[in-house]
Amino acid sequence: MNFTLRPLERADTPACARMVVNSVVGERYGFTAERMTKTLTEALDAGGDLFVAVQEGKPAGFAWIDPKGAFSSAPYLRLIAVDPQIRGSGVGAALLAEFERRTEAVGRSWCLLVSDFNLPAQAFYERHGYTRCGALPDFARAGVTEILMMKPRVPGTP
Ligand SMILES: CC(C)(COP(=O)(O)OP(=O)(O)OC[C@H]1O[C@@H](n2cnc3c(N)ncnc32)[C@H](O)[C@@H]1OP(=O)(O)O)[C@@H](O)C(=O)NCCC(=O)NCCS
């Protein structure tokens, strides 16, 4: 599949919001397109680091990262989502690789949280070298445990 990566722009936010809303995460957390569009727009306005994969001129997937978002010291993947129509075709892998590329000089491990019910995403991260390192019960929602997953940089590096 052909796509390019570029910084996310305000015009992309409604399409990217729909990718989140139309997912197990959006369904379980009750996100609305309006609210998620506002969240992404506010993130951009605050100088957040968001990038999008574009295919045939349209957003195919996006990621929101915070280079020191994990305990103010390690890179944190805040959000990643792909257009439901093209999940499973490599866009997510490219976005994850871009997260790691952009933050390769920060901290010692890449970090993220994934909900206990989101088994496809857990499998996706495991295939890309992330392992379970902890559990945060009731962290984002009562009754849901967020799983902390980490991927170490090459052992022996500073
Ligand atoms: C998790 C997510 C970002 C992965 O993106 P993606 O573009 O589907 O990922 P890829 O295509 O790179 O890889 C998906 C893997 O599942 C397989 N797959 C096959 N069909 C699939 C489908 N319909 N949906 C998802 N994955 C599928 C792919 O073959 C691939 O396997 P591989 O890693 O062994 O090659 C995406 O599925 C998504 O947006 N999920 C909903 C939002 C979400 O849960 N975000 C994570 C919150 S922590």
The ligand as an SDF file (V2000), in Angstrom:
LIG
                    3D

 48 50  0  0  0  0  0  0  0  0999 V2000
   -4.1380   -1.2490   16.3490 C   0  0  0  0  0  0  0  0  0  0  0  0
   -4.0740   -0.5540   14.9750 C   0  0  0  0  0  0  0  0  0  0  0  0
   -3.5690    0.8700   15.1300 C   0  0  0  0  0  0  0  0  0  0  0  0
   -3.0880   -1.3280   14.0880 C   0  0  0  0  0  0  0  0  0  0  0  0
   -3.0580   -0.7120   12.8110 O   0  0  0  0  0  0  0  0  0  0  0  0
   -3.0960   -1.5990   11.4430 P   0  0  0  0  0  0  0  0  0  0  0  0
   -2.9120   -0.6900   10.3090 O   0  0  0  0  0  0  0  0  0  0  0  0
   -4.3120   -2.4600   11.4870 O   0  0  0  0  0  0  0  0  0  0  0  0
   -1.7830   -2.4630   11.7000 O   0  0  0  0  0  0  0  0  0  0  0  0
   -0.9600   -3.3290   10.6410 P   0  0  0  0  0  0  0  0  0  0  0  0
   -1.7240   -3.4960    9.3950 O   0  0  0  0  0  0  0  0  0  0  0  0
    0.3990   -2.7570   10.5780 O   0  0  0  0  0  0  0  0  0  0  0  0
   -0.8600   -4.7050   11.4270 O   0  0  0  0  0  0  0  0  0  0  0  0
   -2.0210   -5.3660   11.8490 C   0  0  0  0  0  0  0  0  0  0  0  0
   -1.7620   -6.8490   11.9760 C   0  0  0  0  0  0  0  0  0  0  0  0
   -3.0130   -7.5450   12.0770 O   0  0  0  0  0  0  0  0  0  0  0  0
   -3.2910   -8.2510   10.8880 C   0  0  0  0  0  0  0  0  0  0  0  0
   -4.6520   -8.0000   10.4200 N   0  0  0  0  0  0  0  0  0  0  0  0
   -5.2570   -8.6210    9.4590 C   0  0  0  0  0  0  0  0  0  0  0  0
   -6.4770   -8.1490    9.3000 N   0  0  0  0  0  0  0  0  0  0  0  0
   -6.6650   -7.1790   10.1710 C   0  0  0  0  0  0  0  0  0  0  0  0
   -7.7240   -6.2780   10.4740 C   0  0  0  0  0  0  0  0  0  0  0  0
   -8.8940   -6.3090    9.8160 N   0  0  0  0  0  0  0  0  0  0  0  0
   -7.5530   -5.3550   11.4390 N   0  0  0  0  0  0  0  0  0  0  0  0
   -6.3870   -5.2950   12.0960 C   0  0  0  0  0  0  0  0  0  0  0  0
   -5.3460   -6.1290   11.8500 N   0  0  0  0  0  0  0  0  0  0  0  0
   -5.4880   -7.0630   10.8960 C   0  0  0  0  0  0  0  0  0  0  0  0
   -2.2800   -7.7590    9.9110 C   0  0  0  0  0  0  0  0  0  0  0  0
   -1.9510   -8.7820    8.9990 O   0  0  0  0  0  0  0  0  0  0  0  0
   -1.1040   -7.4080   10.7860 C   0  0  0  0  0  0  0  0  0  0  0  0
   -0.4100   -8.5460   11.1980 O   0  0  0  0  0  0  0  0  0  0  0  0
    1.2010   -8.5250   11.3330 P   0  0  0  0  0  0  0  0  0  0  0  0
    1.5640   -7.4850   12.3650 O   0  0  0  0  0  0  0  0  0  0  0  0
    1.5430   -9.9170   11.7690 O   0  0  0  0  0  0  0  0  0  0  0  0
    1.7240   -8.1620    9.9820 O   0  0  0  0  0  0  0  0  0  0  0  0
   -5.4430   -0.5670   14.2570 C   0  0  0  0  0  0  0  0  0  0  0  0
   -5.9160   -1.8810   14.1680 O   0  0  0  0  0  0  0  0  0  0  0  0
   -6.4920    0.3200   14.8880 C   0  0  0  0  0  0  0  0  0  0  0  0
   -6.6770    1.4700   14.4900 O   0  0  0  0  0  0  0  0  0  0  0  0
   -7.2190   -0.2010   15.8910 N   0  0  0  0  0  0  0  0  0  0  0  0
   -8.2840    0.5770   16.5170 C   0  0  0  0  0  0  0  0  0  0  0  0
   -7.7460    1.6580   17.4330 C   0  0  0  0  0  0  0  0  0  0  0  0
   -6.8720    1.0780   18.5290 C   0  0  0  0  0  0  0  0  0  0  0  0
   -7.1910    0.0500   19.1270 O   0  0  0  0  0  0  0  0  0  0  0  0
   -5.7470    1.7610   18.8110 N   0  0  0  0  0  0  0  0  0  0  0  0
   -4.8120    1.3390   19.8200 C   0  0  0  0  0  0  0  0  0  0  0  0
   -5.1500    1.9380   21.1420 C   0  0  0  0  0  0  0  0  0  0  0  0
   -3.9530    1.4760   22.3940 S   0  0  0  0  0  0  0  0  0  0  0  0
  1  2  1  0
  2  3  1  0
  2  4  1  0
  2 36  1  0
  4  5  1  0
  5  6  1  0
  6  7  2  0
  6  8  1  0
  6  9  1  0
  9 10  1  0
 10 11  2  0
 10 12  1  0
 10 13  1  0
 13 14  1  0
 14 15  1  0
 15 16  1  0
 15 30  1  0
 16 17  1  0
 17 18  1  0
 17 28  1  0
 18 19  1  0
 18 27  1  0
 19 20  2  0
 20 21  1  0
 21 22  1  0
 21 27  2  0
 22 23  1  0
 22 24  2  0
 24 25  1  0
 25 26  2  0
 26 27  1  0
 28 29  1  0
 28 30  1  0
 30 31  1  0
 31 32  1  0
 32 33  2  0
 32 34  1  0
 32 35  1  0
 36 37  1  0
 36 38  1  0
 38 39  2  0
 38 40  1  0
 40 41  1  0
 41 42  1  0
 42 43  1  0
 43 44  2  0
 43 45  1  0
 45 46  1  0
 46 47  1  0
 47 48  1  0
M  END
$$$$
